[in-house]
Amino acid sequence: MTERIGFVGLGNMGQPMALNLLKADYDLIVYDLDEWRITPLAALGASQAFRLRDVGEPGGTVVTMVPTDASLLDVALGGGGLLEKLCPGGIHLSLSTVSPEVSAQLAALYTERGGTFLAGTVLGHPDVAAQAALSIYLSGPAAAKERVLPLLQVLGRRVYDLGEDAASANVLKLGATFLILAALVAMGEAAALVEGHGVDRQLFLHSMAESPLFGGAVYPGLPAYDIIDNIVPYIGGEEEKMEGETRKLLGHWEERRGFIDAPVAVSARCTRVPTREGHLECASVELARDVDPGAVVAAWESYQGEPQRLNLPSAPPSPLRYCFELDRPQPVWDHDAGGGMTVTLGRLRPCSILGYKFVLLGHNTIRGAAGGSILNAELCVSKGYV
């Protein structure tokens, strides 16, 4: 390939995509805030950009795969950003999951400067990205789409043209996400149905995961024989998601910029284990000041969130509870606390590196899926959003 392609964002999705472009003999220059993500690509021939401003050039093409509205806006509009470097004549191809409003805003700004912004949202997890089997939804001006089509055909199995409105690809991704969440809620309801008639819910869910129903790219399931009497030290996309979503939850919202992540460092390690229900986490935290452990427990147990203050139907009276037993929480004993909506904490003790370490347990299919979705809907209704 004669044209050098820039690639920004080498996380769990971006890295396998960039790797596939290298395998197809594309000349890549890559950039990521975490330099260690660049190393495996540089070893295979990619050029490393040490600054964002070095990725693009007027008339060039840069692909971005970044996690949030704010990060995409910063990459495009910040100092030395892509809008400044690519225009006139260049193409910014965003493969990120961002709001339609951000895509529309960037499309207008690029047009004003003589460049082009394309939205190309993707469906598929990191393993699917590695297999170049993604479904890609592309929207924006026709000439620019024709120019990037060969590149996208390297990354995905199918590329769907959604017209010239850049926001269309993001709207479609919202619709697809809605379907996935609705499927999770439906799975919870179906499991409750069969369990109510004496069928083991875990057998039902395992059989569904192994059936052709969930054999697609978005949710392939995990064969039961791969996890029984076993531990798998990898869950595709989970570690990056936990790190990114934690910063988002601790951050704030700005009207013109979207979600602004909290300026905290989060390092996650995720392992798949053979438990039926419940996600158990071991956490270490550094606090801003010294706090007595009794005060930490008291803060947990007295915590009341907005759902409790509004007395929403699905909200547990206590969203957090602390177990003083040395060997708790345990999934088999504690995952149903508060009807599956209460998070259980335990084993608070000093950490030799950070301030404190502790264990927490939440119900992954109730608090983390169907129940959490219902509680969010109740909150939206109570606030008058819907």
C-alpha positions as CSV (number, residue, x, y, z in Angstrom):
1,M,0.0,0.0,0.0
2,T,1.4,3.4,-0.9
3,E,-0.7,5.6,1.5
4,R,0.4,5.7,5.1
5,I,-2.6,5.2,7.4
6,G,-2.7,6.6,10.9
7,F,-4.3,4.6,13.7
8,V,-5.1,6.1,17.1
9,G,-6.4,4.0,20.0
10,L,-4.8,0.5,20.6
11,G,-7.0,-1.0,23.2
12,N,-8.7,-4.4,23.2
13,M,-10.5,-3.5,19.9
14,G,-8.0,-1.2,18.3
15,Q,-4.9,-3.4,18.6
16,P,-6.3,-6.4,16.7
17,M,-7.7,-4.1,14.1
18,A,-4.4,-2.4,13.6
19,L,-2.6,-5.8,13.5
20,N,-4.9,-7.0,10.7
21,L,-4.1,-3.9,8.7
22,L,-0.4,-4.7,9.1
23,K,-1.0,-8.2,8.0
24,A,-2.6,-6.8,4.8
25,D,0.6,-4.8,4.1
26,Y,-0.8,-1.4,5.1
27,D,1.9,1.2,6.1
28,L,0.7,2.2,9.6
29,I,1.8,4.9,12.0
30,V,0.2,4.2,15.4
31,Y,-0.4,6.2,18.6
32,D,-1.8,5.5,22.0
33,L,-1.6,7.2,25.4
34,D,-0.2,4.0,26.8
35,E,3.0,3.4,24.9
36,W,3.2,-0.3,26.0
37,R,0.3,-1.0,23.7
38,I,2.3,0.2,20.7
39,T,5.2,-2.3,21.3
40,P,3.7,-5.4,19.7
41,L,2.7,-3.5,16.6
42,A,6.1,-1.7,16.3
43,A,7.7,-5.2,16.4
44,L,5.7,-6.1,13.3
45,G,6.6,-3.0,11.3
46,A,4.3,-0.2,12.4
47,S,5.8,3.2,12.9
48,Q,5.3,4.8,16.3
49,A,4.0,8.3,16.7
50,F,5.3,9.8,20.0
51,R,2.8,12.7,19.7
52,L,-0.8,12.8,18.4
53,R,0.2,15.6,16.0
54,D,2.6,13.2,14.2
55,V,-0.1,10.7,13.2
56,G,-1.8,12.7,10.4
57,E,-0.9,15.0,7.5
58,P,-3.0,17.1,5.1
59,G,-4.9,14.8,2.8
60,G,-4.1,11.7,4.8
61,T,-6.3,9.1,6.5
62,V,-6.5,8.4,10.2
63,V,-8.5,5.7,11.9
64,T,-9.5,6.2,15.6
65,M,-10.8,3.7,18.1
66,V,-11.2,5.5,21.4
67,P,-13.6,4.8,24.3
68,T,-15.6,8.0,24.9
69,D,-17.2,11.1,23.4
70,A,-14.7,13.2,25.3
71,S,-11.6,11.3,24.1
72,L,-12.8,11.5,20.5
73,L,-13.4,15.2,20.8
74,D,-9.9,15.7,22.3
75,V,-8.2,13.6,19.6
76,A,-10.0,15.7,16.9
77,L,-10.1,19.2,18.4
78,G,-7.3,19.3,21.0
79,G,-3.9,20.8,20.5
80,G,-2.3,19.1,17.5
81,G,-5.5,17.3,16.9
82,L,-6.6,15.5,13.7
83,L,-8.9,18.4,12.5
84,E,-5.9,20.6,12.4
85,K,-3.5,18.1,10.9
86,L,-5.7,16.3,8.3
87,C,-7.4,19.3,6.7
88,P,-7.8,20.1,3.9
89,G,-8.4,16.9,2.0
90,G,-8.0,14.4,4.8
91,I,-10.3,11.7,6.2
92,H,-10.9,11.0,9.9
93,L,-12.5,7.6,10.1
94,S,-14.0,7.0,13.6
95,L,-14.7,3.4,14.5
96,S,-15.6,4.4,18.1
97,T,-19.0,4.0,19.9
98,V,-19.9,7.6,20.5
99,S,-23.1,9.7,20.5
100,P,-24.7,10.7,17.2
101,E,-24.4,14.3,18.3
102,V,-20.6,14.1,18.5
103,S,-20.4,12.6,15.1
104,A,-22.7,15.3,13.6
105,Q,-20.6,18.0,15.3
106,L,-17.3,16.7,14.0
107,A,-18.7,16.1,10.5
108,A,-19.7,19.8,10.3
109,L,-16.3,21.0,11.6
110,Y,-14.4,18.8,9.1
111,T,-16.5,20.0,6.2
112,E,-15.8,23.6,7.1
113,R,-12.1,22.9,7.0
114,G,-12.2,21.0,3.7
115,G,-11.8,17.5,5.2
116,T,-14.2,14.6,5.9
117,F,-15.3,12.9,9.0
118,L,-16.7,9.3,8.6
119,A,-18.4,7.3,11.3
120,G,-17.9,3.5,11.1
121,T,-19.3,1.8,14.1
122,V,-18.5,-1.9,14.6
123,L,-20.3,-4.9,16.1
124,G,-18.2,-7.7,17.6
125,H,-15.9,-8.4,20.6
126,P,-12.1,-8.4,20.5
127,D,-11.8,-12.0,19.4
128,V,-14.0,-11.2,16.4
129,A,-11.9,-8.2,15.7
130,A,-8.8,-10.4,15.7
131,Q,-10.5,-12.7,13.2
132,A,-11.4,-9.7,10.9
133,A,-15.0,-10.8,11.2
134,L,-16.6,-7.6,12.4
135,S,-19.8,-6.1,11.1
136,I,-19.1,-2.5,10.2
137,Y,-21.7,0.3,9.7
138,L,-20.4,3.3,7.7
139,S,-21.9,6.7,7.1
140,G,-20.6,9.9,5.6
141,P,-19.8,11.5,2.2
142,A,-19.7,8.9,-0.7
143,A,-16.3,9.8,-2.1
144,A,-14.6,9.4,1.3
145,K,-16.4,6.1,1.9
146,E,-15.2,4.7,-1.4
147,R,-11.6,5.7,-0.4
148,V,-11.7,3.8,2.9
149,L,-13.7,0.8,1.8
150,P,-10.7,-1.4,1.0
151,L,-9.3,-0.7,4.5
152,L,-12.6,-1.6,6.2
153,Q,-12.9,-4.8,4.1
154,V,-9.7,-5.9,5.8
155,L,-11.2,-5.3,9.2
156,G,-14.7,-6.8,8.8
157,R,-16.7,-9.5,7.1
158,R,-19.5,-7.1,6.1
159,V,-19.5,-3.3,5.5
160,Y,-23.0,-1.7,5.4
161,D,-23.4,1.8,3.8
162,L,-25.9,3.9,5.8
163,G,-25.8,7.0,3.7
164,E,-24.2,10.4,4.0
165,D,-25.4,11.5,7.5
166,A,-22.4,10.8,9.7
167,A,-24.6,10.3,12.8
168,S,-26.5,7.4,11.2
169,A,-23.8,4.8,12.1
170,N,-23.9,5.8,15.7
171,V,-27.7,5.7,15.8
172,L,-27.6,2.1,14.4
173,K,-25.1,1.2,17.1
174,L,-27.4,2.5,19.8
175,G,-30.2,0.4,18.3
176,A,-27.9,-2.7,18.3
177,T,-26.9,-2.0,21.9
178,F,-30.6,-1.7,22.9
179,L,-31.2,-5.2,21.3
180,I,-28.3,-6.7,23.3
181,L,-29.5,-5.2,26.6
182,A,-33.1,-6.3,25.8
183,A,-31.7,-9.8,25.1
184,L,-30.0,-9.9,28.5
185,V,-33.3,-8.9,30.2
186,A,-35.1,-11.5,28.2
187,M,-32.6,-14.1,29.3
188,G,-33.2,-13.3,32.9
189,E,-36.9,-13.5,32.5
190,A,-36.7,-16.8,30.6
191,A,-34.4,-18.2,33.3
192,A,-36.9,-17.2,36.0
193,L,-39.7,-18.8,33.9
194,V,-38.0,-22.2,33.6
195,E,-36.8,-22.2,37.2
196,G,-40.4,-21.5,38.3
197,H,-41.4,-24.8,36.6
198,G,-38.7,-26.9,38.2
199,V,-36.0,-26.7,35.5
200,D,-32.5,-25.8,36.7
201,R,-31.8,-22.3,35.5
202,Q,-28.0,-22.9,35.1
203,L,-28.7,-25.9,32.8
204,F,-31.0,-23.7,30.8
205,L,-28.5,-20.9,30.4
206,H,-25.6,-23.2,29.6
207,S,-27.7,-25.0,27.0
208,M,-28.7,-21.6,25.4
209,A,-25.0,-20.5,25.4
210,E,-24.0,-23.7,23.5
211,S,-26.9,-23.5,21.1
212,P,-26.9,-21.9,17.6
213,L,-29.1,-19.1,19.1
214,F,-26.0,-17.5,20.7
215,G,-23.4,-18.6,18.2
216,G,-22.9,-15.2,16.7
217,A,-20.2,-12.6,16.9
218,V,-21.7,-10.4,19.6
219,Y,-22.3,-13.1,22.2
220,P,-20.7,-16.4,21.3
221,G,-21.1,-17.9,24.8
222,L,-18.5,-20.1,26.6
223,P,-18.9,-23.9,26.2
224,A,-19.5,-25.5,29.6
225,Y,-16.6,-27.9,29.1
226,D,-14.2,-25.0,28.8
227,I,-14.9,-23.8,32.4
228,I,-15.9,-26.8,34.5
229,D,-13.0,-27.6,36.9
230,N,-11.0,-24.8,35.3
231,I,-10.1,-21.1,35.5
232,V,-9.5,-19.0,32.4
233,P,-7.2,-16.0,33.0
234,Y,-8.8,-13.9,30.2
235,I,-12.2,-12.4,29.4
236,G,-12.1,-10.5,26.1
237,G,-12.5,-6.7,26.5
238,E,-13.4,-7.0,30.2
239,E,-10.3,-5.5,31.8
240,E,-10.4,-2.4,29.6
241,K,-14.1,-2.1,30.1
242,M,-13.8,-2.2,33.9
243,E,-11.0,0.4,33.9
244,G,-12.9,2.7,31.5
245,E,-16.3,2.4,33.1
246,T,-15.0,2.9,36.6
247,R,-13.4,6.2,35.5
248,K,-16.7,7.2,33.8
249,L,-18.8,6.3,36.8
250,L,-16.6,8.4,39.1
251,G,-16.5,11.3,36.5
252,H,-19.1,13.8,35.5
253,W,-21.1,15.0,32.5
254,E,-20.6,18.2,30.6
255,E,-23.2,19.4,28.1
256,R,-20.9,20.1,25.1
257,R,-18.2,17.5,25.8
258,G,-20.2,14.5,27.1
259,F,-18.8,12.2,29.8
260,I,-15.6,13.4,31.4
261,D,-13.6,10.6,33.1
262,A,-12.4,11.0,36.7
263,P,-8.7,11.6,36.9
264,V,-7.9,8.4,38.7
265,A,-5.7,5.4,37.8
266,V,-7.5,2.1,37.6
267,S,-5.8,-1.3,36.9
268,A,-8.1,-4.3,36.5
269,R,-7.4,-8.0,36.1
270,C,-10.3,-10.2,35.1
271,T,-10.5,-14.0,35.3
272,R,-13.3,-16.4,34.3
273,V,-14.1,-18.8,37.1
274,P,-16.7,-21.6,37.4
275,T,-19.2,-19.9,39.7
276,R,-22.9,-20.0,38.8
277,E,-23.9,-16.5,39.9
278,G,-22.0,-13.5,41.3
279,H,-18.9,-11.5,40.4
280,L,-16.3,-11.4,43.2
281,E,-13.7,-8.6,43.1
282,C,-10.6,-8.0,45.1
283,A,-9.9,-4.3,45.3
284,S,-7.1,-2.1,46.7
285,V,-7.6,1.6,46.9
286,E,-5.5,4.7,47.9
287,L,-7.5,7.3,49.8
288,A,-6.9,11.0,49.8
289,R,-6.4,11.0,53.5
290,D,-6.0,8.6,56.4
291,V,-9.3,7.1,57.5
292,D,-10.1,4.7,60.4
293,P,-11.3,1.3,59.0
294,G,-14.4,1.7,61.2
295,A,-15.3,4.9,59.4
296,V,-14.9,3.2,56.1
297,V,-17.4,0.4,57.1
298,A,-19.7,3.0,58.6
299,A,-19.7,5.0,55.3
300,W,-20.5,1.8,53.3
301,E,-23.3,0.7,55.5
302,S,-24.9,4.2,55.8
303,Y,-24.7,4.9,52.1
304,Q,-28.0,5.8,50.4
305,G,-28.1,6.5,46.7
306,E,-30.7,8.3,44.6
307,P,-32.8,5.2,44.1
308,Q,-33.1,4.8,47.9
309,R,-33.9,8.5,48.4
310,L,-36.6,8.2,45.7
311,N,-37.9,4.8,47.1
312,L,-37.9,3.2,43.7
313,P,-39.6,-0.2,43.5
314,S,-36.5,-2.2,42.6
315,A,-34.1,-0.4,44.9
316,P,-32.9,-2.4,47.9
317,P,-33.2,-0.6,51.3
318,S,-29.4,-0.9,51.6
319,P,-27.3,-0.9,48.4
320,L,-24.2,-1.9,50.3
321,R,-23.7,-4.2,53.2
322,Y,-20.6,-5.4,55.1
323,C,-19.8,-8.9,56.3
324,F,-17.6,-9.1,59.3
325,E,-16.9,-12.9,58.9
326,L,-13.3,-13.5,57.8
327,D,-14.3,-15.7,54.9
328,R,-17.1,-13.6,53.4
329,P,-18.5,-12.5,51.0
330,Q,-18.9,-15.8,49.1
331,P,-21.0,-16.1,45.9
332,V,-23.0,-19.1,47.1
333,W,-24.1,-17.4,50.4
334,D,-24.2,-13.7,49.5
335,H,-25.1,-13.1,45.8
336,D,-28.8,-12.9,46.6
337,A,-28.4,-10.1,49.2
338,G,-31.2,-7.5,48.7
339,G,-32.9,-9.7,46.2
340,G,-29.6,-9.7,44.1
341,M,-29.5,-5.9,44.1
342,T,-27.2,-5.3,47.1
343,V,-23.4,-5.3,46.8
344,T,-21.7,-7.2,49.7
345,L,-18.3,-6.1,51.0
346,G,-15.9,-7.8,53.4
347,R,-12.3,-8.4,54.5
348,L,-11.4,-4.7,54.8
349,R,-7.7,-4.5,55.9
350,P,-4.6,-2.4,55.4
351,C,-2.8,-2.6,52.1
352,S,1.0,-2.4,52.2
353,I,1.1,-0.6,48.8
354,L,-2.1,1.4,48.8
355,G,-4.3,2.4,51.7
356,Y,-6.9,-0.4,52.1
357,K,-7.8,-3.7,50.4
358,F,-11.2,-5.5,50.5
359,V,-13.5,-7.9,48.7
360,L,-16.8,-7.2,47.2
361,L,-19.5,-9.3,45.5
362,G,-22.4,-8.3,43.2
363,H,-25.0,-10.4,41.4
364,N,-23.9,-10.3,37.7
365,T,-27.3,-11.2,36.1
366,I,-29.5,-9.2,38.5
367,R,-27.7,-6.1,39.7
368,G,-25.4,-6.2,36.7
369,A,-28.0,-6.9,34.0
370,A,-31.8,-7.3,34.2
371,G,-32.3,-5.8,37.7
372,G,-30.0,-2.9,37.0
373,S,-31.7,-2.1,33.7
374,I,-35.1,-2.1,35.4
375,L,-33.8,0.2,38.2
376,N,-32.4,2.6,35.5
377,A,-35.7,2.6,33.8
378,E,-37.5,3.4,37.1
379,L,-35.0,6.2,37.8
380,C,-35.6,7.7,34.3
381,V,-39.4,7.6,34.8
382,S,-39.1,9.2,38.3
383,K,-37.0,12.0,36.9
384,G,-39.3,12.6,34.0
385,Y,-36.8,11.6,31.3
386,V,-39.2,9.2,29.7
